[in-house]
């Protein structure tokens, strides 16, 4: 025994159609909004067929990184000597408070040949000064690094100098960095600084929840 249900239109209890089934079997939504049980709109269907998500996408409860393009904007700040976990506010102002990652281009310049690691992290503890380089060539990193390094939500950018026998004369770009953030806020440190002065310039191009 087999059962078969055939419909060409689905309506709610008020008689309003939610979708129709065309003769070719395709389903056509007649409402341009999909809501959850609390009435919050999850996405809308635009007149040109574009699906416009109004909430972050998740997989198994975890938010998926998804870039939302911004009109690029830049900020810069200077340092004098070593800095330990200093809060910085990035632009543009359209970065939402719920942003968790930024897609950014970072430029760094220092006034002397000074090996240091630029850290940009989501929280103060993510950028706290901690050794993040080896002392001699070929050392096993985990035997030298601070234990805090392994669990950081941060990026680390090496600015070469001193015993590297090389240091940028015209500065250094680090393009398309995925920077953990808390809205517009990131925390900056330059552990390993040996007294140089310099600048960090950050251009933000997109964000993700």
N, CA, C and O of each residue as an XYZ file, in Angstrom:
836
protein
N       0.858     -1.193      0.000
C       0.000      0.000      0.000
C       0.885      1.232      0.000
O       1.814      1.330      0.802
N       0.615      2.145     -0.866
C       1.368      3.392     -0.933
C       0.427      4.558     -0.757
O      -0.748      4.505     -1.119
N       0.984      5.626     -0.182
C       0.208      6.852      0.010
C       0.872      7.963     -0.764
O       2.094      7.983     -0.913
N       0.094      8.863     -1.243
C       0.612      9.943     -2.055
C      -0.091     11.226     -1.697
O      -1.317     11.262     -1.592
N       0.679     12.282     -1.508
C       0.105     13.594     -1.210
C       0.488     14.537     -2.332
O       1.671     14.746     -2.601
N      -0.499     15.100     -2.980
C      -0.240     16.022     -4.075
C      -0.825     17.387     -3.735
O      -2.004     17.503     -3.398
N       0.011     18.416     -3.828
C      -0.447     19.780     -3.572
C       0.147     20.694     -4.632
O       1.233     20.430     -5.147
N      -0.545     21.741     -4.952
C       0.035     22.767     -5.817
C       0.086     24.119     -5.129
O       0.510     25.111     -5.722
N      -0.356     24.155     -3.856
C      -0.315     25.399     -3.106
C      -0.413     25.079     -1.626
O      -1.174     24.199     -1.226
N       0.365     25.799     -0.801
C       0.311     25.632      0.650
C      -0.086     26.951      1.273
O       0.535     27.983      1.018
N      -1.138     26.916      2.102
C      -1.640     28.127      2.746
C      -1.596     27.969      4.262
O      -1.632     26.858      4.791
N      -1.516     29.125      4.959
C      -1.606     29.081      6.413
C      -3.069     29.063      6.842
O      -3.974     29.028      6.008
N      -3.286     29.088      8.157
C      -4.656     28.970      8.664
C      -5.516     30.172      8.325
O      -6.741     30.103      8.423
N      -4.896     31.267      7.931
C      -5.656     32.452      7.523
C      -5.933     32.457      6.021
O      -6.536     33.391      5.491
N      -5.482     31.396      5.344
C      -5.739     31.313      3.917
C      -4.701     32.012      3.055
O      -4.898     32.156      1.849
N      -3.579     32.456      3.665
C      -2.529     33.139      2.902
C      -1.547     32.105      2.371
O      -1.041     31.269      3.119
N      -1.290     32.171      1.090
C      -0.407     31.201      0.445
C       1.049     31.448      0.827
O       1.515     32.588      0.811
N       1.776     30.365      1.175
C       3.203     30.456      1.494
C       4.061     30.109      0.286
O       5.075     30.759      0.031
N       3.649     29.070     -0.466
C       4.345     28.760     -1.711
C       3.420     27.977     -2.632
O       2.423     27.402     -2.197
N       3.766     27.968     -3.885
C       3.028     27.209     -4.881
C       3.979     26.254     -5.585
O       5.187     26.486     -5.628
N       3.427     25.178     -6.137
C       4.194     24.227     -6.921
C       3.802     24.410     -8.384
O       2.646     24.203     -8.753
N       4.761     24.797     -9.209
C       4.480     25.012    -10.618
C       4.332     23.679    -11.351
O       4.644     22.620    -10.807
N       3.853     23.751    -12.593
C       3.597     22.544    -13.374
C       4.866     21.746    -13.647
O       4.803     20.539    -13.883
N       6.025     22.419    -13.617
C       7.284     21.710    -13.845
C       7.882     21.130    -12.571
O       8.981     20.577    -12.592
N       7.150     21.257    -11.451
C       7.598     20.690    -10.192
C       8.395     21.636     -9.317
O       8.740     21.297     -8.185
N       8.691     22.821     -9.833
C       9.471     23.764     -9.045
C       8.602     24.438     -7.989
O       7.407     24.654     -8.188
N       9.229     24.764     -6.863
C       8.527     25.417     -5.767
C       8.763     26.923     -5.831
O       9.900     27.379     -5.950
N       7.708     27.664     -5.754
C       7.814     29.119     -5.819
C       7.291     29.707     -4.510
O       6.116     29.559     -4.174
N       8.189     30.383     -3.772
C       7.778     31.038     -2.539
C       6.944     32.262     -2.863
O       7.309     33.058     -3.728
N       5.835     32.412     -2.177
C       4.985     33.571     -2.400
C       5.148     34.604     -1.289
O       4.579     35.693     -1.354
N       5.929     34.253     -0.274
C       6.306     35.210      0.756
C       7.784     35.531      0.569
O       8.561     34.650      0.201
N       8.181     36.761      0.812
C       9.592     37.116      0.620
C      10.382     37.068      1.917
O      11.512     37.553      1.975
N       9.790     36.477      2.969
C      10.485     36.382      4.248
C      10.366     34.975      4.815
O       9.329     34.324      4.688
N      11.448     34.517      5.445
C      11.435     33.281      6.218
C      11.723     33.650      7.672
O      12.739     34.281      7.967
N      10.828     33.257      8.578
C      10.971     33.601      9.995
C      11.090     32.338     10.835
O      10.643     31.259     10.443
N      11.706     32.504     12.006
C      11.748     31.386     12.941
C      10.500     31.400     13.823
O       9.596     32.212     13.628
N      10.465     30.489     14.795
C       9.266     30.358     15.633
C       9.035     31.571     16.532
O       7.936     31.759     17.053
N      10.074     32.400     16.714
C       9.922     33.612     17.522
C       9.539     34.818     16.677
O       9.370     35.923     17.193
N       9.406     34.595     15.371
C       9.027     35.688     14.491
C      10.189     36.510     13.978
O       9.982     37.550     13.353
N      11.440     36.049     14.237
C      12.619     36.768     13.752
C      12.904     36.360     12.311
O      13.002     35.171     12.006
N      13.037     37.345     11.428
C      13.306     37.059     10.024
C      14.739     36.551      9.851
O      15.689     37.199     10.293
N      14.893     35.385      9.205
C      16.208     34.805      8.962
C      16.779     35.262      7.626
O      17.969     35.561      7.522
N      15.919     35.315      6.594
C      16.371     35.867      5.321
C      15.174     36.331      4.514
O      14.039     35.919      4.756
N      15.446     37.181      3.566
C      14.421     37.675      2.659
C      14.820     37.355      1.230
O      16.003     37.234      0.912
N      13.816     37.219      0.374
C      14.038     37.005     -1.052
C      13.762     38.315     -1.770
O      12.643     38.827     -1.749
N      14.798     38.849     -2.406
C      14.642     40.123     -3.100
C      13.982     39.912     -4.466
O      13.915     38.791     -4.970
N      13.497     41.011     -5.055
C      12.764     40.931     -6.319
C      13.619     40.388     -7.461
O      13.089     39.855     -8.436
N      14.946     40.524     -7.343
C      15.828     40.013     -8.397
C      16.285     38.586     -8.129
O      17.151     38.065     -8.832
N      15.701     37.950     -7.105
C      16.027     36.568     -6.800
C      17.149     36.387     -5.803
O      17.449     35.258     -5.416
N      17.772     37.463     -5.380
C      18.872     37.387     -4.420
C      18.336     36.992     -3.035
O      17.326     37.526     -2.575
N      19.021     36.058     -2.386
C      18.703     35.693     -1.006
C      19.505     36.594     -0.082
O      20.735     36.591     -0.123
N      18.828     37.352      0.739
C      19.476     38.311      1.635
C      19.375     37.798      3.070
O      18.319     37.876      3.696
N      20.496     37.268      3.584
C      20.494     36.751      4.949
C      20.538     37.904      5.944
O      21.351     38.819      5.813
N      19.675     37.853      6.921
C      19.620     38.910      7.929
C      20.189     38.458      9.268
O      20.235     39.241     10.217
N      20.622     37.198      9.355
C      21.233     36.662     10.566
C      22.502     35.904     10.167
O      22.608     35.443      9.030
N      23.466     35.767     11.083
C      24.680     35.008     10.771
C      24.360     33.551     10.436
O      23.423     32.973     10.986
N      25.142     32.967      9.536
C      25.006     31.558      9.204
C      25.782     30.720     10.215
O      26.872     31.096     10.646
N      25.199     29.572     10.587
C      25.859     28.684     11.526
C      25.856     27.259     11.006
O      25.006     26.873     10.204
N      26.830     26.478     11.480
C      26.869     25.047     11.231
C      27.064     24.352     12.559
O      28.071     24.562     13.236
N      26.102     23.523     12.936
C      26.138     22.813     14.219
C      26.352     23.784     15.383
O      27.074     23.479     16.332
N      25.720     24.948     15.299
C      25.776     25.905     16.394
C      26.964     26.853     16.364
O      27.046     27.759     17.193
N      27.888     26.663     15.422
C      29.064     27.527     15.326
C      28.912     28.466     14.137
O      28.564     28.035     13.038
N      29.175     29.757     14.361
C      29.021     30.745     13.306
C      30.096     30.555     12.242
O      31.272     30.379     12.559
N      29.682     30.594     10.981
C      30.582     30.403      9.848
C      31.211     31.743      9.477
O      30.525     32.765      9.446
N      32.511     31.743      9.195
C      33.166     32.958      8.708
C      32.645     33.243      7.305
O      32.746     32.404      6.410
N      32.088     34.434      7.126
C      31.507     34.844      5.851
C      31.789     36.328      5.667
O      31.332     37.152      6.460
N      32.532     36.670      4.635
C      32.969     38.054      4.472
C      31.857     38.934      3.939
O      31.193     38.605      2.956
N      31.668     40.058      4.607
C      30.715     41.085      4.190
C      31.535     42.320      3.835
O      32.189     42.913      4.693
N      31.491     42.694      2.573
C      32.359     43.755      2.081
C      31.961     45.117      2.639
O      30.780     45.428      2.789
N      32.971     45.914      2.939
C      32.793     47.276      3.440
C      33.414     48.269      2.471
O      34.230     47.892      1.631
N      33.036     49.522      2.581
C      33.812     50.572      1.946
C      35.093     50.715      2.756
O      35.027     51.094      3.925
N      36.258     50.426      2.178
C      37.495     50.385      2.970
C      37.764     51.696      3.707
O      37.482     52.786      3.209
N      38.315     51.553      4.900
C      38.725     52.708      5.698
C      39.943     52.316      6.513
O      40.156     51.140      6.809
N      40.742     53.314      6.875
C      42.019     53.039      7.532
C      42.171     53.826      8.820
O      41.606     54.908      8.980
N      42.943     53.263      9.730
C      43.396     53.968     10.928
C      44.878     53.673     11.089
O      45.383     52.695     10.538
N      45.573     54.509     11.839
C      46.990     54.280     12.116
C      47.290     54.721     13.540
O      46.602     55.572     14.104
N      48.322     54.130     14.104
C      48.782     54.545     15.424
C      50.292     54.370     15.494
O      50.874     53.561     14.771
N      50.903     55.130     16.363
C      52.357     55.061     16.529
C      52.700     54.307     17.806
O      51.871     54.175     18.705
N      53.929     53.816     17.873
C      54.441     53.258     19.120
C      55.799     53.866     19.410
O      56.499     54.319     18.505
N      56.156     53.869     20.666
C      57.469     54.298     21.126
C      57.950     53.272     22.130
O      57.516     53.269     23.282
N      58.855     52.392     21.691
C      59.292     51.299     22.540
C      58.251     50.197     22.592
O      57.354     50.122     21.752
N      58.390     49.348     23.590
C      57.500     48.195     23.708
C      56.106     48.567     24.164
O      55.939     49.430     25.027
N      55.102     47.922     23.589
C      53.693     48.131     23.938
C      53.090     46.773     24.279
O      53.295     45.796     23.559
N      52.348     46.721     25.376
C      51.749     45.468     25.829
C      50.232     45.588     25.850
O      49.671     46.202     26.758
N      49.563     45.005     24.854
C      48.110     44.851     24.821
C      47.373     46.175     24.949
O      46.681     46.419     25.938
N      47.523     47.019     23.954
C      46.863     48.328     23.920
C      45.641     48.256     23.006
O      45.749     47.815     21.861
N      44.484     48.685     23.503
C      43.239     48.637     22.722
C      43.272     49.684     21.616
O      43.673     50.826     21.837
N      42.839     49.274     20.406
C      42.769     50.164     19.253
C      41.384     50.039     18.620
O      40.826     48.945     18.533
N      40.841     51.168     18.183
C      39.533     51.190     17.527
C      39.736     51.372     16.025
O      40.346     52.345     15.582
N      39.219     50.425     15.254
C      39.421     50.434     13.812
C      38.235     51.069     13.098
O      37.170     51.267     13.684
N      38.435     51.380     11.839
C      37.404     51.936     10.972
C      37.180     50.970      9.815
O      38.035     50.136      9.519
N      35.985     51.092      9.142
C      34.974     52.145      9.252
C      34.023     51.926     10.424
O      34.016     50.872     11.060
N      33.221     52.958     10.689
C      32.252     52.875     11.792
C      31.138     51.888     11.490
O      30.387     51.524     12.394
N      31.010     51.445     10.246
C      29.962     50.490      9.876
C      30.282     49.059     10.306
O      29.444     48.172     10.145
N      31.463     48.818     10.844
C      31.765     47.498     11.413
C      30.822     47.279     12.599
O      30.842     48.077     13.537
N      30.000     46.230     12.590
C      29.048     46.040     13.691
C      29.730     45.571     14.975
O      30.827     45.014     14.944
N      29.069     45.804     16.088
C      29.632     45.404     17.387
C      29.743     43.896     17.519
O      30.492     43.401     18.361
N      29.004     43.155     16.693
C      29.023     41.690     16.748
C      30.078     41.068     15.836
O      30.198     39.844     15.783
N      30.844     41.890     15.116
C      31.879     41.352     14.229
C      32.925     40.589     15.037
O      33.323     41.027     16.116
N      33.371     39.436     14.506
C      34.373     38.595     15.169
C      35.692     38.539     14.414
O      36.730     38.214     14.989
N      35.649     38.858     13.115
C      36.860     38.858     12.297
C      36.822     40.028     11.318
O      35.756     40.443     10.863
N      37.993     40.544     11.007
C      38.134     41.588     10.003
C      39.125     41.124      8.951
O      40.126     40.479      9.264
N      38.837     41.459      7.701
C      39.785     41.232      6.616
C      40.512     42.542      6.392
O      39.901     43.530      5.984
N      41.812     42.561      6.656
C      42.537     43.827      6.690
C      43.920     43.702      6.067
O      44.534     42.636      6.078
N      44.392     44.817      5.524
C      45.772     44.965      5.072
C      46.506     45.792      6.123
O      46.027     46.846      6.541
N      47.667     45.308      6.544
C      48.407     45.948      7.638
C      49.775     46.389      7.129
O      50.479     45.623      6.471
N      50.140     47.622      7.437
C      51.452     48.160      7.077
C      52.191     48.533      8.349
O      51.617     49.139      9.253
N      53.476     48.169      8.418
C      54.288     48.426      9.608
C      55.608     49.053      9.185
O      56.215     48.635      8.200
N      56.048     50.059      9.935
C      57.369     50.646      9.706
C      57.979     51.031     11.047
O      57.276     51.474     11.956
N      59.305     50.857     11.162
C      60.039     51.211     12.382
C      61.260     52.042     12.009
O      61.769     51.955     10.891
N      61.724     52.853     12.965
C      62.810     53.781     12.644
C      64.197     53.184     12.820
O      65.187     53.849     12.514
N      64.301     51.946     13.306
C      65.592     51.259     13.406
C      65.420     49.799     13.003
O      64.300     49.311     12.860
N      66.537     49.114     12.822
C      66.508     47.682     12.540
C      66.205     46.946     13.841
O      67.113     46.658     14.621
N      64.938     46.643     14.071
C      64.473     46.149     15.370
C      63.528     44.973     15.143
O      62.371     45.159     14.767
N      64.036     43.751     15.376
C      63.173     42.569     15.246
C      62.102     42.604     16.328
O      62.407     42.712     17.516
N      60.846     42.513     15.904
C      59.718     42.486     16.838
C      58.530     41.840     16.146
O      58.444     41.823     14.918
N      57.624     41.315     16.940
C      56.427     40.688     16.398
C      55.206     41.534     16.732
O      54.899     41.779     17.899
N      54.523     41.971     15.691
C      53.302     42.751     15.851
C      52.152     41.782     16.067
O      51.922     40.900     15.240
N      51.432     41.934     17.161
C      50.297     41.065     17.477
C      49.027     41.904     17.497
O      48.986     42.963     18.124
N      47.986     41.428     16.806
C      46.656     42.025     16.843
C      45.686     40.938     17.284
O      45.518     39.933     16.593
N      45.043     41.138     18.441
C      44.182     40.104     19.007
C      42.818     40.607     19.398
O      42.570     41.811     19.455
N      41.933     39.660     19.668
C      40.538     39.987     19.988
C      40.365     40.560     21.385
O      39.563     41.472     21.585
N      41.102     40.039     22.343
C      40.992     40.493     23.729
C      42.358     40.920     24.238
O      43.376     40.691     23.584
N      42.373     41.539     25.403
C      43.636     41.975     25.989
C      44.577     40.794     26.218
O      45.778     40.897     25.966
N      44.034     39.672     26.696
C      44.885     38.509     26.964
C      45.423     37.890     25.679
O      46.463     37.232     25.698
N      44.718     38.096     24.553
C      45.192     37.561     23.277
C      46.425     38.300     22.765
O      47.133     37.795     21.895
N      46.683     39.486     23.297
C      47.837     40.267     22.834
C      48.842     40.541     23.949
O      49.730     41.376     23.784
N      48.715     39.852     25.077
C      49.654     40.046     26.176
C      51.064     39.637     25.754
O      51.245     38.634     25.065
N      52.057     40.414     26.170
C      53.448     40.148     25.804
C      53.854     38.738     26.215
O      53.725     38.349     27.375
N      54.346     37.982     25.237
C      54.809     36.619     25.481
C      55.760     36.240     24.356
O      55.561     36.650     23.212
N      56.791     35.462     24.670
C      57.780     35.140     23.643
C      57.142     34.351     22.511
O      56.494     33.327     22.727
N      57.344     34.858     21.291
C      56.746     34.230     20.110
C      57.765     34.134     18.970
O      57.411     34.270     17.799
N      59.017     33.902     19.322
C      60.078     33.613     18.361
C      61.079     32.674     19.030
O      61.085     32.544     20.254
N      61.928     32.018     18.232
C      62.956     31.140     18.795
C      64.245     31.934     18.987
O      64.441     32.986     18.377
N      65.109     31.418     19.835
C      66.332     32.140     20.181
C      67.460     31.905     19.180
O      68.297     32.780     18.961
N      67.475     30.722     18.577
C      68.488     30.401     17.570
C      67.827     29.631     16.440
O      66.741     29.077     16.607
N      68.475     29.598     15.309
C      67.929     28.926     14.136
C      67.575     27.469     14.441
O      68.332     26.756     15.100
N      66.405     27.042     13.945
C      66.045     25.630     13.967
C      65.532     25.092     15.279
O      65.294     23.888     15.382
N      65.348     25.927     16.295
C      64.828     25.431     17.566
C      63.366     24.993     17.421
O      62.624     25.531     16.599
N      62.972     24.019     18.226
C      61.583     23.564     18.236
C      60.718     24.651     18.871
O      60.937     24.995     20.033
N      59.743     25.202     18.145
C      58.982     26.352     18.651
C      58.308     26.101     19.996
O      58.352     26.956     20.881
N      57.682     24.926     20.155
C      56.899     24.689     21.368
C      57.748     24.642     22.630
O      57.221     24.791     23.733
N      59.068     24.433     22.485
C      59.940     24.412     23.656
C      60.386     25.822     24.050
O      60.972     26.010     25.116
N      60.113     26.805     23.202
C      60.554     28.179     23.448
C      59.369     29.121     23.659
O      59.416     30.014     24.506
N      58.317     28.913     22.884
C      57.163     29.808     22.958
C      56.516     29.758     24.332
O      56.552     28.737     25.019
N      55.927     30.879     24.718
C      55.072     30.906     25.898
C      53.858     30.011     25.662
O      53.383     29.901     24.532
N      53.356     29.378     26.708
C      52.196     28.489     26.574
C      50.956     29.243     26.104
O      50.043     28.640     25.540
N      50.916     30.556     26.331
C      49.751     31.350     25.939
C      49.617     31.468     24.430
O      48.527     31.748     23.931
N      50.711     31.260     23.687
C      50.702     31.459     22.239
C      49.743     30.494     21.550
O      49.083     30.869     20.581
N      49.658     29.269     22.033
C      48.910     28.214     21.343
C      47.414     28.494     21.270
O      46.759     28.070     20.318
N      46.862     29.193     22.246
C      45.409     29.354     22.317
C      44.942     30.777     22.015
O      43.801     31.127     22.315
N      45.802     31.588     21.433
C      45.426     32.971     21.152
C      44.495     33.097     19.953
O      44.633     32.378     18.963
N      43.532     34.035     20.061
C      42.787     34.486     18.898
C      43.463     35.781     18.448
O      43.045     36.878     18.819
N      44.507     35.634     17.650
C      45.332     36.779     17.272
C      46.128     36.430     16.025
O      46.307     35.257     15.698
N      46.604     37.460     15.330
C      47.578     37.261     14.262
C      48.922     37.797     14.739
O      48.982     38.712     15.561
N      49.994     37.220     14.216
C      51.350     37.627     14.562
C      52.101     37.955     13.284
O      52.213     37.119     12.388
N      52.617     39.179     13.205
C      53.320     39.651     12.017
C      54.754     39.966     12.397
O      54.994     40.834     13.235
N      55.708     39.275     11.795
C      57.117     39.485     12.122
C      57.681     40.662     11.345
O      57.601     40.712     10.118
N      58.259     41.618     12.088
C      58.984     42.738     11.484
C      60.465     42.457     11.693
O      60.954     42.495     12.822
N      61.175     42.178     10.616
C      62.561     41.723     10.720
C      63.518     42.841     11.113
O      63.276     44.016     10.837
N      64.610     42.450     11.763
C      65.641     43.398     12.160
C      66.707     42.709     12.986
O      66.633     41.505     13.232
N      67.707     43.479     13.416
C      68.796     43.014     14.275
C      69.495     41.789     13.673
O      70.014     41.876     12.560
N      69.524     40.660     14.374
C      70.280     39.493     13.920
C      69.698     38.836     12.674
O      70.318     37.938     12.105
N      68.521     39.269     12.245
C      68.003     38.784     10.958
C      68.894     39.255      9.801
O      68.862     38.692      8.707
N      69.681     40.290     10.064
C      70.542     40.905      9.045
C      69.741     41.494      7.892
O      70.225     41.614      6.766
N      68.504     41.857      8.205
C      67.649     42.517      7.214
C      66.547     43.247      7.967
O      66.014     42.735      8.952
N      66.207     44.438      7.503
C      65.061     45.156      8.040
C      64.509     46.059      6.937
O      65.285     46.690      6.221
N      63.201     46.134      6.789
C      62.621     46.932      5.710
C      62.986     48.409      5.834
O      62.840     49.009      6.899
N      63.453     48.972      4.755
C      63.753     50.403      4.736
C      62.512     51.239      4.467
O      62.387     52.363      4.954
N      61.602     50.679      3.689
C      60.416     51.426      3.266
C      59.138     50.898      3.917
O      58.038     51.219      3.466
N      59.270     50.105      4.955
C      58.100     49.532      5.611
C      57.711     48.204      4.992
O      58.302     47.773      4.002
N      56.707     47.552      5.582
C      56.293     46.217      5.148
C      54.773     46.111      5.169
O      54.128     46.437      6.166
N      54.202     45.640      4.031
C      52.775     45.345      3.946
C      52.534     43.875      4.279
O      53.316     43.007      3.893
N      51.448     43.605      4.997
C      50.951     42.263      5.261
C      49.502     42.261      4.775
O      48.620     42.783      5.457
N      49.251     41.681      3.606
C      47.958     41.834      2.939
C      46.973     40.726      3.323
O      47.357     39.591      3.603
N      45.690     41.099      3.325
C      44.564     40.164      3.510
C      44.720     39.317      4.768
O      44.634     38.090      4.719
N      44.949     39.979      5.878
C      45.051     39.300      7.170
C      43.659     39.109      7.776
O      42.822     40.010      7.732
N      43.426     37.922      8.341
C      42.171     37.636      9.041
C      42.393     37.973     10.515
O      43.002     37.202     11.256
N      41.893     39.132     10.922
C      42.205     39.675     12.252
C      41.050     39.403     13.212
O      39.957     39.928     13.000
N      41.251     38.594     14.272
C      40.202     38.430     15.273
C      39.925     39.762     15.964
O      40.853     40.504     16.286
N      38.656     40.061     16.188
C      38.291     41.355     16.761
C      37.086     41.199     17.672
O      36.472     40.133     17.734
N      36.756     42.269     18.377
C      35.514     42.381     19.137
C      34.834     43.651     18.641
O      35.030     44.732     19.195
N      34.026     43.502     17.580
C      33.494     44.690     16.931
C      34.627     45.457     16.263
O      35.382     44.894     15.470
N      34.745     46.732     16.583
C      35.803     47.560     15.993
C      37.096     47.522     16.800
O      38.071     48.175     16.427
N      37.122     46.774     17.892
C      38.264     46.797     18.805
C      39.218     45.637     18.565
O      38.802     44.485     18.438
N      40.509     45.964     18.504
C      41.570     44.955     18.531
C      42.607     45.417     19.560
O      42.643     46.586     19.946
N      43.446     44.474     19.992
C      44.500     44.787     20.958
C      45.857     44.579     20.293
O      46.081     43.603     19.578
N      46.746     45.522     20.552
C      48.047     45.579     19.877
C      49.192     45.401     20.858
O      49.180     45.957     21.956
N      50.188     44.613     20.443
C      51.457     44.570     21.174
C      52.584     44.393     20.159
O      52.350     43.984     19.022
N      53.797     44.703     20.580
C      54.969     44.547     19.709
C      56.118     43.940     20.512
O      57.205     44.509     20.605
N      55.846     42.768     21.088
C      56.828     42.120     21.949
C      58.126     41.852     21.188
O      58.112     41.443     20.027
N      59.228     42.088     21.860
C      60.543     41.965     21.249
C      61.117     43.302     20.834
O      62.268     43.382     20.405
N      60.314     44.363     20.961
C      60.795     45.700     20.616
C      62.030     46.038     21.440
O      62.067     45.809     22.649
N      63.040     46.586     20.771
C      64.299     46.946     21.441
C      64.526     48.452     21.445
O      65.661     48.918     21.347
N      63.447     49.201     21.559
C      63.572     50.642     21.692
C      63.226     51.442     20.454
O      63.372     52.665     20.453
N      62.772     50.781     19.400
C      62.421     51.525     18.183
C      61.092     52.256     18.333
O      60.271     51.936     19.193
N      60.913     53.246     17.470
C      59.640     53.941     17.324
C      59.069     53.575     15.958
O      59.824     53.319     15.021
N      57.757     53.549     15.839
C      57.203     53.173     14.539
C      55.710     53.389     14.457
O      55.089     53.988     15.335
N      55.155     52.879     13.369
C      53.733     53.054     13.071
C      53.132     51.739     12.576
O      53.796     50.911     11.951
N      51.837     51.589     12.888
C      51.003     50.533     12.303
C      49.833     51.215     11.599
O      49.177     52.094     12.158
N      49.588     50.790     10.359
C      48.508     51.339      9.538
C      47.625     50.163      9.132
O      48.116     49.191      8.558
N      46.317     50.243      9.428
C      45.404     49.122      9.170
C      44.258     49.592      8.281
O      43.535     50.530      8.617
N      44.107     48.922      7.140
C      42.995     49.196      6.213
C      42.045     48.000      6.236
O      42.422     46.889      5.862
N      40.809     48.240      6.679
C      39.803     47.172      6.794
C      38.937     47.148      5.548
O      38.449     48.188      5.105
N      38.740     45.935      4.970
C      37.976     45.799      3.722
C      36.704     44.984      3.875
O      35.810     45.081      3.034
N      36.600     44.176      4.938
C      35.411     43.342      5.122
C      35.379     42.859      6.569
O      36.376     42.933      7.286
N      34.222     42.366      6.980
C      34.092     41.798      8.328
C      33.292     40.502      8.247
O      32.638     40.214      7.245
N      33.363     39.732      9.328
C      32.567     38.519      9.446
C      32.052     38.391     10.875
O      32.716     38.814     11.821
N      30.867     37.807     11.027
C      30.342     37.525     12.357
C      31.106     36.360     12.960
O      30.824     35.953     14.087
